Amino acid sequence: MHEFDKKGEWYGTDDLWVAKPRLLDHTDEREERYRTKYASITLDAQGRATDQKGAPHVDVERLNRSGSAHGSTGGFATADGDRRWWPTAINFPEPGCWQVTETLGSTEVRFTVHVAAR
């Protein structure tokens, strides 16, 4: 278990870990109707959070028909003394089943998000 994952809310492998996305906000923006935010962590060889490898890349593809969504990472953030992460956001244009793939070098973490209509 990594120090940042005391509650078992993170998953990943090697040098890339993501927090489970929890909150989907409904927005009035035509291009970005649904949004989720979560944290991504990149680790060094000793298992400590680092920005030395750069931000992970986020790809989002629709699974239940063709389409993609916009995913991005913000600047490397620090809070609560030593907690460090990449703020990550995905803007979904519409409800559906979406596969999120984050990559950092050769490391890849995938998960699926179901966005329900409101």
Backbone as CSV, one residue per row, in Angstrom:
resi,resn,N_x,N_y,N_z,CA_x,CA_y,CA_z,C_x,C_y,C_z
1,MET,0.849,-1.190,0.000,0.000,0.000,0.000,0.886,1.242,0.000
2,HIS,0.528,2.200,-0.811,1.251,3.462,-0.858,0.755,4.390,0.235
3,GLU,1.608,5.278,0.666,1.267,6.244,1.714,0.006,7.046,1.369
4,PHE,-0.166,7.420,0.095,-1.317,8.238,-0.303,-2.618,7.440,-0.349
5,ASP,-2.555,6.109,-0.268,-3.740,5.261,-0.448,-4.182,4.581,0.841
6,LYS,-4.205,5.300,1.925,-4.586,4.724,3.221,-6.029,4.245,3.250
7,LYS,-6.893,4.822,2.431,-8.310,4.443,2.413,-8.657,3.506,1.263
8,GLY,-7.690,3.107,0.453,-7.970,2.207,-0.658,-8.803,2.830,-1.749
9,GLU,-8.620,4.120,-1.979,-9.415,4.833,-2.976,-8.658,5.099,-4.263
10,TRP,-7.463,4.563,-4.399,-6.630,4.783,-5.572,-6.390,3.464,-6.276
11,TYR,-6.180,3.528,-7.570,-5.750,2.343,-8.286,-4.809,2.737,-9.399
12,GLY,-3.958,1.809,-9.774,-2.983,2.079,-10.807,-1.913,1.012,-10.785
13,THR,-0.760,1.354,-11.325,0.356,0.430,-11.370,1.649,1.221,-11.525
14,ASP,2.720,0.646,-11.065,4.055,1.225,-11.223,4.101,2.688,-10.830
15,ASP,4.315,3.579,-11.805,4.514,4.996,-11.493,3.306,5.890,-11.776
16,LEU,2.121,5.302,-12.003,0.921,6.092,-12.295,-0.274,5.551,-11.516
17,TRP,-0.912,6.423,-10.740,-2.071,6.068,-9.922,-3.132,7.147,-10.072
18,VAL,-4.407,6.750,-10.022,-5.517,7.699,-10.122,-6.505,7.460,-8.983
19,ALA,-7.095,8.547,-8.508,-8.160,8.453,-7.512,-9.446,8.089,-8.238
20,LYS,-10.316,7.371,-7.572,-11.596,7.023,-8.178,-12.416,8.287,-8.405
21,PRO,-12.809,8.563,-9.665,-13.670,9.731,-9.914,-15.002,9.528,-9.202
22,ARG,-15.474,10.541,-8.531,-16.713,10.418,-7.761,-17.811,11.355,-8.211
23,LEU,-17.459,12.578,-8.472,-18.480,13.606,-8.671,-18.619,13.957,-10.141
24,LEU,-19.802,13.809,-10.655,-20.115,14.297,-11.998,-20.979,15.528,-11.841
25,ASP,-20.516,16.643,-12.350,-21.279,17.884,-12.308,-21.995,18.062,-13.631
26,HIS,-23.251,18.430,-13.587,-23.979,18.780,-14.805,-23.744,20.265,-15.044
27,THR,-23.301,20.608,-16.242,-23.062,22.013,-16.566,-24.011,22.450,-17.675
28,ASP,-24.112,23.729,-17.868,-24.952,24.267,-18.935,-24.161,24.533,-20.208
29,GLU,-22.874,24.206,-20.193,-22.041,24.409,-21.374,-22.430,23.409,-22.460
30,ARG,-22.649,23.879,-23.667,-23.071,23.006,-24.765,-22.022,21.955,-25.100
31,GLU,-20.749,22.330,-25.096,-19.675,21.417,-25.473,-19.244,20.495,-24.326
32,GLU,-19.516,20.886,-23.096,-19.024,20.141,-21.935,-20.157,19.944,-20.935
33,ARG,-21.111,19.117,-21.271,-22.319,19.010,-20.461,-22.129,18.300,-19.136
34,TYR,-21.161,17.387,-19.040,-20.921,16.650,-17.809,-19.423,16.668,-17.529
35,ARG,-19.058,16.770,-16.243,-17.640,16.891,-15.916,-17.318,16.080,-14.660
36,THR,-16.145,15.475,-14.661,-15.639,14.832,-13.459,-14.225,15.338,-13.210
37,LYS,-13.868,15.423,-11.946,-12.525,15.835,-11.549,-11.984,14.795,-10.575
38,TYR,-10.696,14.527,-10.690,-10.047,13.590,-9.777,-8.553,13.867,-9.793
39,ALA,-7.818,13.205,-8.929,-6.371,13.396,-8.834,-5.632,12.236,-9.486
40,SER,-4.509,12.556,-10.121,-3.582,11.557,-10.655,-2.241,11.774,-9.956
41,ILE,-1.551,10.688,-9.646,-0.252,10.784,-8.983,0.792,10.057,-9.815
42,THR,1.930,10.708,-10.014,3.071,10.082,-10.677,4.158,9.873,-9.626
43,LEU,4.776,8.694,-9.652,5.731,8.311,-8.615,7.146,8.171,-9.157
44,ASP,8.120,8.419,-8.281,9.512,8.169,-8.643,9.861,6.716,-8.284
45,ALA,11.100,6.330,-8.471,11.536,4.946,-8.232,11.382,4.527,-6.774
46,GLN,11.346,5.475,-5.851,11.164,5.167,-4.425,9.706,5.209,-3.990
47,GLY,8.785,5.441,-4.934,7.359,5.462,-4.626,6.861,6.781,-4.073
48,ARG,7.617,7.854,-4.264,7.207,9.177,-3.802,6.620,9.970,-4.964
49,ALA,5.597,10.774,-4.667,4.977,11.610,-5.697,5.999,12.580,-6.270
50,THR,6.011,12.690,-7.597,6.959,13.565,-8.276,6.353,14.144,-9.542
51,ASP,6.864,15.294,-9.947,6.468,15.885,-11.222,7.573,15.738,-12.259
52,GLN,8.649,15.047,-11.925,9.815,14.935,-12.792,9.529,14.225,-14.115
53,LYS,8.532,13.371,-14.153,8.207,12.640,-15.386,7.170,13.371,-16.239
54,GLY,6.693,14.501,-15.743,5.659,15.256,-16.448,4.267,14.734,-16.119
55,ALA,3.284,15.413,-16.662,1.881,15.063,-16.409,1.467,13.849,-17.238
56,PRO,0.570,13.034,-16.701,0.037,11.935,-17.508,-0.827,12.483,-18.645
57,HIS,-0.919,11.713,-19.713,-1.771,12.057,-20.856,-3.113,11.356,-20.677
58,VAL,-4.209,12.062,-20.953,-5.557,11.524,-20.752,-6.272,11.399,-22.098
59,ASP,-6.692,10.168,-22.455,-7.509,9.910,-23.643,-8.856,9.379,-23.187
60,VAL,-9.923,9.833,-23.821,-11.269,9.397,-23.450,-12.034,9.026,-24.719
61,GLU,-12.453,7.776,-24.796,-13.199,7.272,-25.951,-14.534,6.701,-25.491
62,ARG,-15.544,6.918,-26.287,-16.869,6.378,-25.979,-16.903,4.895,-26.330
63,LEU,-17.500,4.081,-25.467,-17.557,2.640,-25.690,-18.850,2.181,-26.345
64,ASN,-19.971,2.860,-26.083,-21.260,2.377,-26.581,-21.631,2.931,-27.956
65,ARG,-20.785,3.753,-28.539,-20.870,4.202,-29.934,-19.668,5.099,-30.188
66,SER,-19.512,5.627,-31.376,-18.314,6.418,-31.668,-18.365,7.762,-30.948
67,GLY,-17.185,8.263,-30.622,-17.081,9.566,-29.989,-15.916,9.614,-29.022
68,SER,-15.538,10.822,-28.668,-14.471,11.027,-27.699,-14.827,12.217,-26.830
69,ALA,-14.093,12.358,-25.741,-14.299,13.470,-24.819,-12.943,14.088,-24.518
70,HIS,-12.958,15.264,-23.925,-11.724,15.973,-23.620,-11.295,15.719,-22.177
71,GLY,-10.074,15.205,-22.011,-9.485,15.014,-20.693,-8.201,15.811,-20.594
72,SER,-7.908,16.350,-19.404,-6.697,17.148,-19.246,-6.197,17.101,-17.817
73,THR,-4.934,17.457,-17.640,-4.354,17.585,-16.305,-3.908,19.022,-16.112
74,GLY,-4.058,19.499,-14.883,-3.597,20.838,-14.548,-2.165,20.783,-14.047
75,GLY,-1.683,21.889,-13.524,-0.330,21.954,-12.987,-0.181,21.120,-11.728
76,PHE,1.016,20.651,-11.471,1.306,19.814,-10.312,0.957,20.588,-9.047
77,ALA,0.102,20.025,-8.210,-0.425,20.721,-7.034,0.133,20.136,-5.744
78,THR,0.172,20.959,-4.713,0.591,20.538,-3.383,-0.417,21.078,-2.376
79,ALA,-0.803,20.238,-1.415,-1.715,20.674,-0.350,-1.457,19.838,0.893
80,ASP,-1.974,20.283,2.009,-1.855,19.564,3.275,-0.405,19.194,3.586
81,GLY,0.514,20.091,3.307,1.909,19.846,3.635,2.667,19.068,2.592
82,ASP,2.378,17.769,2.458,3.156,16.949,1.537,2.322,16.206,0.503
83,ARG,1.048,16.419,0.463,0.205,15.762,-0.546,0.421,16.444,-1.893
84,ARG,0.791,15.651,-2.918,1.099,16.199,-4.239,0.409,15.364,-5.304
85,TRP,-0.156,16.038,-6.325,-0.909,15.342,-7.362,-1.090,16.232,-8.586
86,TRP,-1.602,15.613,-9.655,-2.003,16.329,-10.872,-3.526,16.419,-10.869
87,PRO,-4.119,17.614,-10.799,-5.576,17.722,-10.922,-5.978,17.293,-12.342
88,THR,-6.914,16.381,-12.432,-7.317,15.825,-13.721,-8.815,16.059,-13.904
89,ALA,-9.212,16.450,-15.102,-10.627,16.723,-15.391,-10.997,16.118,-16.737
90,ILE,-12.238,15.666,-16.815,-12.778,15.159,-18.071,-14.113,15.840,-18.309
91,ASN,-14.285,16.362,-19.518,-15.539,16.989,-19.928,-16.222,16.081,-20.938
92,PHE,-17.368,15.533,-20.544,-18.125,14.625,-21.408,-19.214,15.409,-22.130
93,PRO,-19.326,15.295,-23.454,-20.335,16.055,-24.181,-21.760,15.534,-23.982
94,GLU,-21.891,14.259,-23.564,-23.228,13.678,-23.394,-23.131,12.400,-22.566
95,PRO,-24.276,11.899,-22.102,-24.274,10.643,-21.353,-23.748,9.494,-22.205
96,GLY,-23.294,8.456,-21.541,-22.812,7.269,-22.240,-21.788,6.524,-21.412
97,CYS,-21.219,5.519,-22.016,-20.184,4.707,-21.385,-18.844,5.112,-22.001
98,TRP,-17.895,5.527,-21.173,-16.641,6.106,-21.629,-15.455,5.348,-21.039
99,GLN,-14.453,5.097,-21.857,-13.214,4.492,-21.367,-12.142,5.570,-21.269
100,VAL,-11.573,5.699,-20.072,-10.523,6.669,-19.823,-9.194,5.918,-19.778
101,THR,-8.219,6.396,-20.527,-6.884,5.812,-20.517,-5.884,6.904,-20.180
102,GLU,-5.183,6.730,-19.063,-4.101,7.645,-18.707,-2.791,6.940,-18.998
103,THR,-1.845,7.663,-19.567,-0.527,7.092,-19.841,0.560,8.009,-19.306
104,LEU,1.630,7.371,-18.857,2.838,8.050,-18.410,3.995,7.186,-18.891
105,GLY,4.629,7.609,-19.959,5.659,6.772,-20.564,5.024,5.474,-21.041
106,SER,5.529,4.333,-20.563,4.965,3.038,-20.957,3.892,2.531,-19.992
107,THR,3.619,3.281,-18.917,2.599,2.870,-17.946,1.232,3.348,-18.409
108,GLU,0.247,2.465,-18.296,-1.115,2.785,-18.735,-2.101,2.354,-17.659
109,VAL,-3.036,3.230,-17.331,-4.119,2.936,-16.389,-5.423,3.223,-17.115
110,ARG,-6.346,2.231,-17.106,-7.657,2.387,-17.773,-8.783,2.173,-16.780
111,PHE,-9.855,2.929,-16.987,-11.078,2.702,-16.221,-12.263,3.170,-17.047
112,THR,-13.444,2.734,-16.673,-14.670,3.055,-17.383,-15.551,3.944,-16.519
113,VAL,-16.152,4.942,-17.140,-17.075,5.856,-16.467,-18.415,5.798,-17.188
114,HIS,-19.466,5.582,-16.426,-20.817,5.620,-16.994,-21.426,6.967,-16.611
115,VAL,-21.755,7.761,-17.607,-22.347,9.079,-17.388,-23.839,8.951,-17.682
116,ALA,-24.658,9.166,-16.648,-26.101,9.047,-16.783,-26.725,10.409,-17.086
117,ALA,-27.788,10.414,-17.873,-28.508,11.647,-18.188,-29.189,12.164,-16.937
118,ARG,-29.253,13.467,-16.838,-29.944,14.075,-15.685,-31.160,14.801,-16.157
